[in-house]
């Protein structure tokens, strides 16, 4: 079993950048398709980005596509979410998730498809 652990959140001014990292305790996450989700206060959790196990196939939701990038470094057992030109509406708790579909070339964008979740990291963008 893999346990994702997010880091890199914080407080940033609008227009700034943050890079979130997702590492893992327990089993390596390098064999799993991974996803990033976020949940703002009073809103449902939404998919932000997803990536296949080898990083070849990626997805970024349209609302942030021009500003966010998902990548992974399997040798380091880390998945990243690079967030640029941040806006106040990006304020949310960001979650990393792993799907138990080893070595899958697919990515997954529905939260119910994921098996393992991190505790989340808060991102706050001030105006």
N, C-alpha and C positions, 0 to 999 in steps of 0.2 A: 504494500500500500504506500502511496506517495502522499505527502502532506505539503502543499504549496505554502510558501511564506513570502508575502509581499513586503517590499521596502521602497523607499524613495519618495514617498508622499511628503507633503508639507504645505506651507503657505507661500504663495507666489503672486506677484502683481500681474495684472492683465498684460498680455504680450510676452510674458516670460515663458520659460521652458522647464520641464521636469522630465526625468527619465525614471520610470518605475522598473523595478526588477522583481522577478519571481524566481526564487530558488526553491529548494525542496529539502525536507528532512525525510528520512526513511529511504524509500526507493528513489532512484534517479528519475527525473521527469523527462529525460532526453528521448524516451521512446513514446511519449504521449503527445497527441494533438493537444494544444493548449489554447486557452481563451482569456481575454480580459473583458470584464464587465464593470459597470458602475451603477451606483444607486444614489440618487440625490434625495434629500429629505422630502417625504411625501410623494415620491415617485416610485414606479416599479423599476426593478433591476433591468438594465438594458445591455445588450451586447455592444462592445466597442471594437474589438478586434479578435482575430483568431488566426491560428497558424498550424500547419501540418507538422508532423513529427520532425521532418527534416528541413523545415523552413521553406520548402519550394513553393507551397501554396499558401497564400495569405488572404485575409479579408480585413477590411476596415470599413466601419459603417459610414454611410455617405456624409453624415453631419460633421465628421471630423477627418474625413479622408485626406483633405489637403494639409492637415496639420499633424496627424498622428501616424506613427509607423510602428509596426510590430516586427520583432525579429527574435532570433534565439541563437545562443551559443551552446550547443550541446556538449562540447568539450568542457565547458564551465558549469553545465547543468543550470543554466539561467535563461529565462525568457524576459525580453524587454518590451516596454511600451514607451517610445519616445514621443513626448507631447510638446509641441511647439505652438507659439502664438496663442497661448492659453487665454480663455475667456471666462468671465464669472460663471457662465452657464456650464462650464466644465467642472464646477465644484461638486464633489461627490465622494463617496467611499468607492475605491477601486479594488476589485477583486480579481484574483488569478484563479483559474480552474483548469483541471486536467481531466481528459476523457479517457476511460479505460478502453482504448482501441489501439493496442500497441502497433507502432510502425505504420499507422494509417496515413495515407497520402491525402486524406480529406481534412477539411477544417469544419468546425461546428459552431453555429451561431445562436443556438437556443440553450438557455441555461439548464433546462431539464435534461439535456444530453450529457451534461458533465457529472462526473462521479466524485471528484475531490475538489474541495474549495479551501482557499486561504481565509484568513481572518479579515483581510481588507486593510487598505492604507488610505488615510484621509488626504484628499487633495482639495485645497481651498484657494480659489483665485479671487483676489481682491480687485476692485475696480479703481 
